[in-house]
Amino acid sequence: MTTELERRAAADASLSDEEFRVVVRDWIAGNYMLERNLRIRPPFAYAKPWYLKLSERGWLAPGWPVEHGGLGLSIMKQVILVEEQERYGCCRLNEMGVVMVGPLLIRFGTDEQQKFFLPKILNGEIRWCQGYSEPGAGSDLASLRTEAVRDGDEWVVNGQKIWTTRANDADWIFALLRTDKSVAKHAGISMFLMPMTSPGISVKPIRDLNGGEELCQTFFENVRVPHANLVGELNKGWGVNSALLGLERIYVGLPKHSAHALARLHDLMTLTGAWEDAAAVDRFTQFQFDLEDHIALYEAALEQVSRTGQFPADISLLKLSQTELCSRITEAMMDMGGEIAGLFDPLVEHDNLFLANQFLLARPTTIYGGTSEIQRNILATRVIGLPKQ
């Protein structure tokens, strides 16, 4: 007997990408119930009604297999869902569980882990944060030192993580930990799941430049973790992590990020009269050309991923191209903004212009998920074939 989820999966899969986009756009306009174009990501309690509405429709985890609560949609349709939410100004969700933990458990988790965690991700019962970066182990993640030592059927964790986004609003953390110091640094890492209420875990928010506190430091002092919370094979956590990076770079590389910034630059130039400045017009025109180049690159990458089902090493070019373009556009906004360039809050007459905030939000995109320097190294060594030294 066909379930409602299977029926929806078949119906969505039968639509062309453009037909699907129309359906998604109409549905969002008729169902989104929260404030649009929020300056920062809201707490989960505020965003939960929208989270659950998407889950009910099957569009919270559209790429998950139907048997795990998703719709099994193509990567292109998944991207359309992201694009249309951003176009409408839907609030950003804590999607760590959907985008990172769910695919991780579907591919590497035990049956018990899948049965326990996946439904709780879809119903919003468990919120997640990521324990990867450490002081001294950010871009060079394999140098992490937070250690897990085996003690019978448990592991004892000690160390520190940093930039654990939304750790102060999360129930569980998925973390890469050092489990073997006697082997090469990439080889002695394992992935564990830990409840944030575990004795010995403490969180300290970090106030960022635009006033938010979603970035945190997370400390582990003799935290005991059951062996059953290991994801994948022991000491194979680096491979588990690598499997997630391709999809992350697809999302970070969305052309909509730079297109949105360019539209705001257009509004700013209209407001300030910069269209009378030939140099400003030339700069804007170059950004248009750069955006068209990125769109062509992105479409080619999506076609390749859709055809092969694999994320090639040159997918790093998407993140590099998009994040640096968006940063250049927001720099131009600051240059042309004059006395309003320092405003964090939107202008009364132009509520989509808050230049300082937009500038600062673009800065970390060239860092998280692998810095621009790391992306260039990947392209140089794995795509072009240059020697590492």
C-alpha positions in Angstrom: 0.0 0.0 0.0 1.4 3.4 -1.0 2.0 5.8 1.9 1.4 9.5 1.8 5.1 10.2 1.8 5.6 7.8 -1.1 2.8 9.5 -3.0 4.3 12.9 -2.5 7.8 11.7 -3.4 6.4 10.3 -6.7 4.4 13.4 -7.4 7.4 15.7 -6.8 9.8 13.5 -8.8 7.4 13.5 -11.8 7.6 17.3 -12.1 10.2 19.0 -14.2 12.6 21.3 -12.3 10.8 24.4 -13.5 7.4 23.0 -12.7 8.7 22.0 -9.2 10.0 25.5 -8.7 6.5 27.0 -9.3 4.9 24.5 -6.9 7.4 25.3 -4.2 7.1 29.0 -4.7 3.3 29.0 -4.4 3.4 26.6 -1.4 5.9 28.8 0.5 3.8 31.9 -0.2 0.8 30.2 1.2 2.3 28.5 4.2 5.2 30.6 5.6 4.0 32.1 8.9 7.0 33.9 10.4 8.7 37.3 9.9 10.5 37.5 6.6 14.1 38.7 6.0 15.3 38.4 9.6 18.8 39.8 10.2 20.1 36.9 12.1 19.1 33.2 12.5 16.4 33.0 15.3 16.3 30.6 18.2 14.9 27.2 17.3 11.8 27.8 19.5 10.8 30.7 17.2 11.5 28.9 14.0 10.0 25.5 15.0 6.5 26.1 13.4 8.2 26.6 10.0 10.5 23.6 10.7 7.6 21.4 11.4 5.5 22.7 8.4 8.4 21.8 6.1 8.7 18.4 7.8 5.0 17.7 7.4 5.2 18.4 3.7 8.3 16.2 3.3 10.5 19.2 2.3 12.6 19.4 5.5 14.8 16.6 4.5 14.0 16.2 0.8 17.1 14.3 -0.1 16.7 11.6 2.5 15.4 8.3 1.2 11.6 7.7 1.6 12.2 4.9 4.0 13.9 7.3 6.4 11.3 10.1 6.2 12.5 12.0 3.1 11.4 12.2 -0.5 14.6 11.1 -2.2 14.5 14.1 -4.5 17.3 15.0 -6.9 20.1 17.4 -5.9 18.6 20.0 -8.3 15.2 19.9 -6.6 16.9 20.1 -3.2 18.7 23.3 -4.4 15.4 24.7 -5.7 13.9 24.3 -2.3 16.8 26.3 -0.7 16.7 28.9 -3.4 13.0 29.5 -3.1 13.1 29.8 0.7 15.9 32.4 0.4 14.0 34.3 -2.3 10.9 34.6 -0.1 13.0 35.6 2.9 12.2 32.6 5.1 14.1 32.5 8.4 17.2 30.4 8.6 16.8 27.1 10.4 19.2 25.1 12.5 19.7 22.5 9.8 22.6 20.6 11.3 20.5 17.6 11.9 18.9 17.6 8.5 21.9 18.5 6.3 24.8 16.9 8.3 23.7 14.3 10.9 20.9 12.7 9.0 22.9 11.9 5.9 25.8 10.8 8.2 23.6 8.3 10.0 21.8 7.1 6.9 25.2 6.2 5.3 27.3 5.2 8.3 25.0 4.8 11.3 23.8 1.6 12.9 20.1 0.5 12.7 19.7 1.5 16.4 21.2 5.0 15.7 18.9 5.5 12.7 15.8 4.4 14.5 16.5 6.6 17.5 17.8 9.8 15.9 16.3 10.2 12.5 12.6 10.6 13.6 13.7 13.0 16.3 15.5 15.2 13.8 12.4 15.3 11.6 10.0 16.2 14.5 12.4 18.8 16.0 12.9 16.9 19.2 16.7 16.9 18.9 18.6 20.0 17.8 22.3 19.6 16.8 25.6 21.4 16.8 28.9 20.5 15.2 32.1 19.9 17.2 34.9 20.1 14.6 37.1 23.2 14.9 39.5 23.7 17.8 41.9 26.4 18.8 44.8 25.6 16.5 42.8 23.1 14.4 40.5 25.0 12.2 41.6 25.0 8.6 44.0 22.1 9.5 41.2 20.1 11.1 43.2 16.9 11.2 45.4 18.5 13.9 42.5 18.3 16.4 43.5 17.4 19.9 40.2 16.8 21.8 40.8 13.3 22.9 38.5 10.3 23.6 40.1 7.4 25.7 38.5 4.0 25.9 37.3 2.9 29.3 35.4 -0.4 29.0 32.1 0.3 27.1 32.6 4.0 27.4 34.9 6.7 26.1 36.2 9.6 28.3 36.4 12.9 26.4 38.6 15.9 27.3 39.4 19.0 25.3 37.8 22.0 23.7 35.9 22.9 20.5 35.4 26.4 19.1 32.9 28.0 16.6 30.3 25.4 17.6 27.4 27.2 16.0 24.3 27.1 18.1 25.8 25.0 20.9 23.8 27.1 23.3 20.6 26.1 21.5 21.4 22.4 20.8 20.5 19.1 22.5 23.2 16.9 21.0 26.6 17.5 19.4 28.3 15.4 16.7 32.1 15.7 17.1 35.4 14.5 15.7 37.6 13.3 18.4 41.2 11.9 18.6 41.0 8.2 19.4 44.5 7.1 18.4 47.6 9.3 18.8 50.1 6.7 17.5 49.1 6.9 13.8 49.1 9.6 11.1 46.9 12.5 12.2 44.1 11.8 9.6 43.9 8.2 10.6 43.3 8.4 14.4 40.0 10.4 14.3 36.5 9.1 15.1 33.0 10.5 15.0 30.9 10.5 18.2 27.4 11.7 19.2 27.0 13.3 22.6 24.1 14.8 24.5 24.8 18.4 25.5 23.5 17.6 29.0 26.3 15.2 29.6 28.2 15.9 32.9 31.4 17.7 32.0 30.1 19.6 28.9 30.0 23.4 29.3 29.3 26.1 26.7 30.4 29.7 26.5 28.8 31.9 23.7 31.1 34.2 21.7 29.6 37.6 20.8 30.3 38.3 17.1 30.8 41.7 15.4 27.1 41.9 14.3 25.8 41.3 17.9 24.9 37.7 17.6 25.9 34.9 20.0 25.3 31.8 18.0 29.0 31.0 17.9 30.3 29.2 21.0 33.2 27.6 22.7 32.4 24.1 24.0 34.5 22.4 26.8 34.7 18.7 27.6 36.0 17.6 31.0 35.9 13.9 31.7 32.8 13.5 29.6 31.7 9.8 29.4 30.3 8.7 26.1 28.9 5.2 25.4 30.7 3.2 22.7 27.3 2.8 21.0 27.5 6.5 20.1 30.5 5.9 17.8 29.4 6.6 14.1 31.1 4.5 11.5 34.3 2.6 12.2 36.8 3.5 14.9 39.6 5.8 13.7 37.8 6.3 10.3 36.1 9.6 11.2 38.0 11.6 8.6 36.4 9.6 5.8 33.0 10.0 7.5 33.5 13.8 7.6 34.8 14.0 4.0 31.6 12.4 2.7 29.6 15.4 4.0 31.7 18.2 2.5 30.5 17.9 -1.2 26.8 18.7 -0.3 27.9 21.5 2.0 29.9 23.2 -0.7 26.9 22.9 -3.1 24.8 24.9 -0.6 27.5 27.4 0.2 28.1 27.9 -3.5 24.5 28.8 -4.3 24.5 31.8 -6.8 21.5 33.3 -4.9 23.9 34.5 -2.1 25.8 36.8 -4.5 22.7 37.6 -6.5 21.0 38.9 -3.4 24.1 41.0 -2.5 24.2 42.4 -6.0 20.5 43.3 -5.8 21.2 45.2 -2.6 24.1 47.0 -4.2 21.7 48.0 -7.0 19.3 49.4 -4.5 22.1 51.3 -2.7 23.4 52.9 -5.9 19.9 54.1 -6.7 19.5 55.5 -3.2 22.9 57.4 -3.3 22.9 58.4 -7.0 25.9 56.3 -7.7 24.6 55.5 -11.2 26.0 58.9 -12.2 29.5 57.7 -11.3 31.1 55.9 -14.2 33.6 54.1 -11.9 30.8 52.7 -9.8 28.8 51.6 -12.8 31.9 49.8 -14.2 32.4 48.1 -10.8 28.7 47.0 -10.8 28.9 45.7 -14.4 32.0 43.6 -13.5 30.1 42.0 -10.7 27.3 41.2 -13.1 29.8 39.4 -15.4 31.3 37.6 -12.4 27.9 36.4 -11.3 27.0 35.1 -14.7 30.3 33.2 -14.8 29.5 31.7 -11.4 26.0 30.7 -12.4 27.4 28.9 -15.5 29.9 27.2 -13.2 27.3 26.2 -10.7 24.9 24.8 -13.4 27.7 22.7 -14.9 28.6 21.3 -11.4 25.0 20.4 -10.6 24.7 18.7 -14.0 27.8 16.6 -13.3 26.7 15.7 -9.7 23.2 14.8 -11.0 24.6 12.6 -13.7 27.3 10.8 -11.7 26.0 10.9 -8.1 29.5 11.9 -7.0 31.0 15.2 -5.7 34.3 15.7 -7.5 37.3 17.5 -6.0 36.6 20.6 -8.2 33.4 21.2 -6.3 35.6 23.3 -4.1 35.6 25.9 -6.9 31.9 26.6 -6.2 32.6 27.7 -2.6 35.6 29.6 -3.6 33.9 31.5 -6.4 30.7 32.3 -4.6 32.0 33.4 -1.2 34.7 35.6 -2.6 32.3 37.2 -5.1 29.8 37.9 -2.3 32.6 39.4 -0.2 33.7 41.7 -3.0 30.1 42.9 -3.6 29.6 43.7 0.1 32.9 45.6 0.2 31.7 47.7 -2.7 28.5 48.4 -0.7 30.6 49.7 2.2 32.7 51.8 -0.2 29.6 53.4 -1.8 27.5 53.7 1.4 28.9 56.9 2.8 27.4 57.8 6.2 25.0 54.8 6.2 27.8 52.2 5.7 28.1 51.7 9.5 24.4 50.8 10.1 23.6 47.4 11.5 19.8 47.9 11.4 17.8 48.4 8.1 17.0 51.8 6.8 13.5 52.9 7.5 12.8 53.7 3.8 14.8 50.7 2.6 14.4 47.8 5.0 16.6 45.5 2.9 19.7 47.7 3.3 21.7 47.3 6.5 25.2 47.5 5.1 27.5 46.8 8.0 25.5 43.7 8.9 25.6 42.4 5.3 29.3 43.1 5.1 30.1 41.2 8.3 27.9 38.3 7.4 29.8 37.8 4.2 33.2 37.7 5.9 33.1 34.3 7.6 31.8 32.5 4.5 35.3 32.4 3.1 36.4 30.7 6.3 33.9 28.1 7.5 33.6 24.8 5.6 37.3 25.2 4.6 39.0 28.5 4.0 39.6 29.9 0.6 43.3 28.9 1.0 42.3 25.3 1.7 40.0 25.3 -1.3 42.8 26.6 -3.5 45.1 23.9 -2.2 42.5 21.2 -3.0 42.1 22.5 -6.5 45.9 22.8 -7.0 46.8 19.3 -5.7 43.7 17.2 -6.5 42.5 18.8 -9.7 45.5 20.4 -11.4 47.9 17.8 -10.0 50.5 20.2 -8.6 52.9 18.8 -6.0 52.0 19.5 -2.3 55.5 20.9 -1.6 
